[in-house]
Amino acid sequence: MLIKELILAALLAAILPAQAAQAVDEQNTAADVTEVLTEDEAGEINAEELIASLNFQTGKVVLGDQLATLDLPDSLVFLNSEDAERVLVDIWGNPPDNELPLGMILPAGISPLAEESWAVTVEYEANGYVSDEDAADIDYQAMLQDLQQETLESNAWRAENGYEPVQLVGWAAAPRYDAQGKKLHWAKELKFGETDEVLNYNIRVLGRKGVLVLNFIAGMNQLAEIEQQVPVVLAMTEFNQGQRYAEFDPDIDEVAAYGIGALIAGKLAAKAGLLAAALLLLKKLWIVPVLVFGWLFRRISSARKAKVQNAPTTKPVEPAAVPPAQTVLDMNKTDGDKS
């Protein structure tokens, strides 16, 4: 009897510590989960507090130094440069840039944290008066085929340098130019690596000394909604007096070194060592890929131009080797972009 009791005691001694340890592990796991949830909840609270601190403007908004005016309908709101940067960097995780946009347009009543949100970044490229004489003669289908071929050719460089291949699937919306309003818009459907197709929707408003650049940040699944918003954004965006296209003075105003076709083709059509362009797929907090804008190519282009101007005139200038652009929207930059 004593032996049985000793065996039973030994068994209990072996089992109970294991059960106790399991209980402790379960408690620790629950504590870890609680801690993670608390951190996530804290992040959401901080983001909501940041959004609550943003100054959403309505009605008429003047851009720059009396450059242009946005006459916002009730369905849209505007954020100035600093607030736009806070959304791009602090909320959507975009790396900061030295140069801020003029601002950002968003749908009214929809939080930037919401999956259905979208935005339009607003910039200005003061590269001179862009002639639209070539607009009526452009074969956009031929342009698309050329861009697709150049994109494929650039993939060899991408593979060698560790970047995902890019495919220009086609026009998500074929280019359209309003000759009377001097407004241009188009959309490209792009695919990077194994990702889903992404939307690259662009608007350009021509002015006396440069071009207003409006780029939509949205997913391909939002194309139908974005197409409904394009006429609204076009109608509400106008240059102010003194900056309008019709006020161009050939005696004193600079003329851009490119036309309508280059605005659409952008960097994908550039030669001279600028074939490489890499997508930086950033994510909103709900892990949906979005496109963001960048200004790296503008700085690269200016540096390259300075090298060409300073080079000896007695020998040909070799194309400058440049690092790849950091965002897909850099592909829409022209060789004439300035910092």
C-alpha positions as CSV (number, residue, x, y, z in Angstrom):
1,M,0.0,0.0,0.0
2,L,2.8,2.3,0.8
3,I,4.4,1.7,-2.6
4,K,1.2,2.5,-4.4
5,E,0.9,5.8,-2.5
6,L,4.5,6.7,-3.3
7,I,3.9,6.0,-7.0
8,L,0.7,8.1,-6.9
9,A,2.5,10.9,-5.2
10,A,5.3,10.8,-7.8
11,L,2.7,10.9,-10.6
12,L,1.0,13.9,-9.1
13,A,4.3,15.7,-8.6
14,A,5.1,15.2,-12.3
15,I,1.6,16.2,-13.6
16,L,0.8,19.2,-11.5
17,P,3.9,21.3,-12.3
18,A,3.3,20.7,-16.1
19,Q,-0.4,21.9,-15.7
20,A,0.8,24.9,-13.7
21,A,3.3,25.8,-16.3
22,Q,0.7,25.4,-19.0
23,A,-1.6,27.7,-17.1
24,V,1.2,30.3,-16.8
25,D,1.9,30.1,-20.5
26,E,-1.8,30.6,-21.3
27,Q,-1.9,33.6,-19.1
28,N,1.3,35.1,-20.7
29,T,-0.1,34.5,-24.2
30,A,-3.4,36.2,-23.2
31,A,-1.3,39.1,-21.8
32,D,0.7,39.3,-25.0
33,V,-2.5,39.4,-27.1
34,T,-3.9,42.1,-24.9
35,E,-0.7,44.1,-25.2
36,V,-0.7,43.9,-29.0
37,L,-4.4,44.8,-29.2
38,T,-3.7,47.7,-26.9
39,E,-0.9,48.9,-29.1
40,D,-3.0,48.6,-32.3
41,E,-5.9,50.5,-30.6
42,A,-3.4,53.1,-29.4
43,G,-2.2,53.5,-33.0
44,E,-5.8,53.9,-34.3
45,I,-6.5,56.5,-31.6
46,N,-3.3,58.5,-32.4
47,A,-4.2,58.4,-36.1
48,E,-7.8,59.6,-35.4
49,E,-6.4,62.4,-33.2
50,L,-4.1,63.4,-36.0
51,I,-7.0,63.5,-38.5
52,A,-9.1,65.5,-36.1
53,S,-6.3,68.1,-36.0
54,L,-6.2,68.6,-39.8
55,N,-7.7,71.8,-41.2
56,F,-10.1,70.6,-43.9
57,Q,-10.8,73.6,-46.1
58,T,-13.9,74.1,-48.2
59,G,-15.1,76.6,-50.9
60,K,-12.6,78.6,-52.8
61,V,-8.9,77.9,-52.1
62,V,-6.1,79.9,-53.6
63,L,-2.9,77.9,-54.5
64,G,0.6,79.3,-54.1
65,D,1.1,83.0,-54.5
66,Q,-2.1,83.7,-56.3
67,L,-1.2,81.0,-58.8
68,A,-4.5,79.3,-59.2
69,T,-7.9,78.7,-57.5
70,L,-9.8,75.6,-56.6
71,D,-13.5,76.2,-56.3
72,L,-14.4,73.1,-54.2
73,P,-17.9,71.7,-54.3
74,D,-19.5,70.4,-51.1
75,S,-18.3,66.9,-51.9
76,L,-14.6,67.7,-51.7
77,V,-12.2,69.2,-49.1
78,F,-8.7,70.5,-49.3
79,L,-5.6,70.2,-47.1
80,N,-2.7,72.6,-47.3
81,S,0.9,71.6,-47.9
82,E,1.7,70.8,-44.3
83,D,-1.5,68.8,-43.6
84,A,-1.2,66.9,-46.9
85,E,2.4,65.9,-45.9
86,R,1.1,64.7,-42.5
87,V,-1.5,62.5,-44.2
88,L,1.0,61.1,-46.7
89,V,3.8,60.5,-44.2
90,D,2.2,60.0,-40.7
91,I,-1.0,58.3,-41.8
92,W,-0.2,56.5,-45.0
93,G,3.5,55.7,-44.3
94,N,5.0,57.6,-47.2
95,P,8.7,58.7,-46.6
96,P,9.0,62.4,-46.2
97,D,10.3,64.6,-49.0
98,N,12.2,67.9,-48.9
99,E,9.6,69.6,-51.1
100,L,5.9,69.7,-50.1
101,P,3.0,69.6,-52.5
102,L,0.7,72.6,-52.9
103,G,-1.9,70.5,-51.1
104,M,-4.3,67.6,-51.4
105,I,-7.9,67.1,-52.4
106,L,-10.0,64.5,-50.6
107,P,-13.7,63.4,-50.5
108,A,-15.7,65.1,-47.8
109,G,-16.9,63.1,-44.9
110,I,-14.6,60.1,-45.6
111,S,-11.6,59.5,-43.2
112,P,-8.2,59.0,-44.8
113,L,-8.2,55.8,-42.7
114,A,-11.2,54.4,-44.5
115,E,-10.7,51.8,-47.2
116,E,-12.9,53.8,-49.6
117,S,-10.8,56.9,-49.3
118,W,-8.8,58.5,-52.1
119,A,-6.9,61.7,-52.7
120,V,-5.6,64.0,-55.4
121,T,-2.2,65.5,-54.8
122,V,-1.6,69.0,-56.3
123,E,1.8,70.2,-57.5
124,Y,3.0,72.9,-59.9
125,E,5.8,72.5,-62.5
126,A,7.2,75.9,-63.5
127,N,8.9,74.6,-66.7
128,G,7.4,77.2,-69.0
129,Y,4.6,77.5,-71.5
130,V,3.7,74.0,-73.0
131,S,2.7,74.3,-76.6
132,D,-0.4,72.3,-77.5
133,E,0.2,72.4,-81.3
134,D,0.9,68.7,-81.4
135,A,-2.3,67.7,-79.4
136,A,-4.5,66.9,-82.4
137,D,-1.8,64.9,-84.2
138,I,-0.9,62.4,-81.5
139,D,-1.7,58.8,-82.1
140,Y,-2.3,57.6,-78.5
141,Q,-2.6,53.9,-79.5
142,A,0.9,54.1,-81.2
143,M,2.2,56.0,-78.1
144,L,0.9,53.2,-75.9
145,Q,2.6,50.5,-77.9
146,D,5.9,52.5,-77.8
147,L,5.6,52.9,-74.0
148,Q,4.8,49.3,-73.5
149,Q,7.9,48.3,-75.5
150,E,10.1,50.7,-73.6
151,T,8.8,49.4,-70.3
152,L,9.6,45.8,-71.3
153,E,13.1,46.9,-72.4
154,S,13.7,48.5,-69.0
155,N,12.9,45.3,-67.2
156,A,16.3,43.8,-68.0
157,W,17.9,46.7,-66.1
158,R,15.3,46.2,-63.3
159,A,16.1,42.5,-62.9
160,E,19.8,43.1,-62.8
161,N,19.4,45.7,-60.1
162,G,16.9,43.9,-57.9
163,Y,13.7,45.7,-58.9
164,E,10.4,44.1,-59.8
165,P,9.5,44.1,-63.4
166,V,6.8,46.5,-64.5
167,Q,4.1,46.0,-67.1
168,L,2.1,48.8,-68.7
169,V,-1.1,46.9,-69.1
170,G,-2.8,49.7,-71.1
171,W,-4.8,52.9,-70.9
172,A,-7.2,52.7,-67.9
173,A,-8.6,55.9,-69.5
174,A,-7.4,57.0,-72.9
175,P,-5.8,60.5,-73.0
176,R,-8.2,63.4,-73.6
177,Y,-7.3,67.0,-74.2
178,D,-9.7,69.9,-73.8
179,A,-8.2,72.4,-76.3
180,Q,-10.5,75.2,-75.1
181,G,-10.0,74.7,-71.3
182,K,-6.3,73.7,-71.8
183,K,-6.8,70.6,-69.6
184,L,-5.5,67.1,-70.2
185,H,-6.2,63.9,-68.4
186,W,-5.4,60.2,-68.8
187,A,-4.9,57.0,-66.8
188,K,-2.4,54.1,-67.1
189,E,-3.0,50.7,-65.7
190,L,0.3,49.3,-64.4
191,K,1.4,46.0,-62.9
192,F,4.5,45.6,-60.8
193,G,5.8,42.1,-60.2
194,E,3.1,39.8,-58.8
195,T,1.0,42.7,-57.4
196,D,-2.5,43.5,-58.5
197,E,-2.9,46.2,-61.2
198,V,-2.5,49.7,-59.9
199,L,-4.1,52.9,-61.1
200,N,-2.1,55.9,-62.3
201,Y,-4.7,58.7,-63.1
202,N,-3.4,62.1,-64.0
203,I,-4.7,65.6,-64.8
204,R,-2.6,68.4,-66.2
205,V,-3.9,72.0,-66.4
206,L,-1.8,74.2,-68.7
207,G,-0.8,77.7,-67.7
208,R,1.2,80.7,-68.9
209,K,4.4,79.6,-67.1
210,G,3.9,76.0,-66.2
211,V,1.5,73.2,-65.5
212,L,-0.6,72.2,-62.6
213,V,-0.1,68.5,-61.8
214,L,-3.0,66.7,-60.2
215,N,-2.4,63.0,-59.5
216,F,-5.1,60.6,-58.0
217,I,-4.0,58.3,-55.2
218,A,-6.4,55.3,-55.6
219,G,-6.7,51.6,-56.4
220,M,-7.8,50.1,-59.7
221,N,-11.0,48.9,-57.9
222,Q,-11.8,52.6,-57.5
223,L,-11.5,53.5,-61.2
224,A,-15.3,54.0,-61.8
225,E,-15.5,56.4,-58.9
226,I,-12.4,58.3,-59.9
227,E,-13.7,58.7,-63.4
228,Q,-16.8,60.3,-61.9
229,Q,-14.6,62.7,-60.0
230,V,-12.4,63.7,-62.9
231,P,-14.9,66.2,-64.5
232,V,-15.5,67.7,-61.1
233,V,-11.8,68.3,-60.4
234,L,-11.3,69.6,-64.0
235,A,-14.1,72.1,-63.6
236,M,-13.0,73.4,-60.3
237,T,-9.4,74.1,-61.2
238,E,-8.4,77.3,-62.9
239,F,-5.3,79.5,-63.1
240,N,-5.7,83.0,-61.8
241,Q,-5.4,86.2,-63.9
242,G,-1.9,86.8,-65.0
243,Q,-1.1,83.0,-65.0
244,R,-3.6,81.9,-67.6
245,Y,-2.5,80.1,-70.8
246,A,-4.1,82.7,-73.0
247,E,-1.9,85.4,-71.4
248,F,1.3,83.9,-72.7
249,D,3.7,86.6,-74.0
250,P,6.3,85.1,-76.4
251,D,8.6,88.1,-75.9
252,I,9.1,87.6,-72.1
253,D,7.8,84.1,-71.2
254,E,9.8,80.9,-71.4
255,V,8.6,78.1,-73.6
256,A,8.9,74.5,-72.3
257,A,11.1,72.1,-74.2
258,Y,8.3,69.6,-74.6
259,G,4.7,69.4,-75.7
260,I,1.4,67.5,-74.9
261,G,2.8,64.2,-75.9
262,A,5.7,64.4,-73.4
263,L,3.3,65.3,-70.6
264,I,1.5,62.0,-71.2
265,A,4.5,59.8,-72.0
266,G,6.5,61.2,-69.1
267,K,9.5,59.4,-67.9
268,L,8.6,56.1,-69.7
269,A,9.4,57.9,-73.0
270,A,12.7,59.4,-71.7
271,K,16.0,58.1,-73.2
272,A,19.5,59.1,-72.1
273,G,20.0,56.6,-69.3
274,L,16.6,57.3,-67.6
275,L,14.9,53.9,-68.4
276,A,14.9,52.7,-64.8
277,A,11.9,53.5,-62.6
278,A,10.9,51.6,-59.5
279,L,7.6,51.5,-57.8
280,L,7.5,52.2,-54.1
281,L,4.2,50.5,-53.2
282,L,3.2,52.1,-49.9
283,K,0.2,51.1,-47.8
284,K,-2.5,52.8,-45.9
285,L,-3.2,51.5,-42.5
286,W,-5.6,48.8,-43.8
287,I,-2.9,47.3,-46.0
288,V,-4.2,48.4,-49.4
289,P,-1.5,49.4,-51.9
290,V,-1.7,53.0,-53.0
291,L,0.3,55.2,-55.3
292,V,2.1,58.2,-54.0
293,F,4.0,61.0,-55.6
294,G,7.7,61.9,-55.4
295,W,10.0,64.5,-56.6
296,L,13.3,62.6,-56.9
297,F,13.3,62.6,-60.7
298,R,12.9,66.3,-60.9
299,R,16.1,66.7,-58.8
300,I,17.9,64.1,-60.9
301,S,16.9,65.8,-64.1
302,S,18.1,69.2,-62.9
303,A,21.5,67.7,-61.9
304,R,21.8,66.0,-65.3
305,K,21.0,69.2,-67.1
306,A,23.7,71.0,-65.1
307,K,26.2,68.4,-66.1
308,V,25.4,68.8,-69.8
309,Q,25.6,72.6,-69.6
310,N,28.9,72.5,-67.9
311,A,30.5,69.9,-70.1
312,P,33.1,70.8,-72.9
313,T,31.4,71.5,-76.2
314,T,34.2,69.8,-78.2
315,K,33.2,66.3,-77.2
316,P,29.8,64.6,-77.1
317,V,28.2,64.3,-73.7
318,E,27.4,60.7,-72.5
319,P,24.1,60.1,-70.7
320,A,24.4,60.5,-67.0
321,A,23.9,57.4,-64.9
322,V,21.1,58.0,-62.5
323,P,19.5,56.0,-59.7
324,P,15.9,54.8,-60.3
325,A,13.0,57.0,-59.4
326,Q,11.3,56.1,-56.2
327,T,7.6,56.1,-57.1
328,V,5.4,55.2,-60.0
329,L,4.3,58.7,-60.5
330,D,7.8,59.8,-61.2
331,M,7.3,58.1,-64.6
332,N,5.0,61.0,-65.5
333,K,7.8,63.5,-65.0
334,T,9.3,65.1,-68.1
335,D,12.9,65.7,-68.8
336,G,12.2,69.4,-68.3
337,D,11.2,69.1,-64.7
338,K,13.0,71.4,-62.3
339,S,13.7,71.2,-58.6
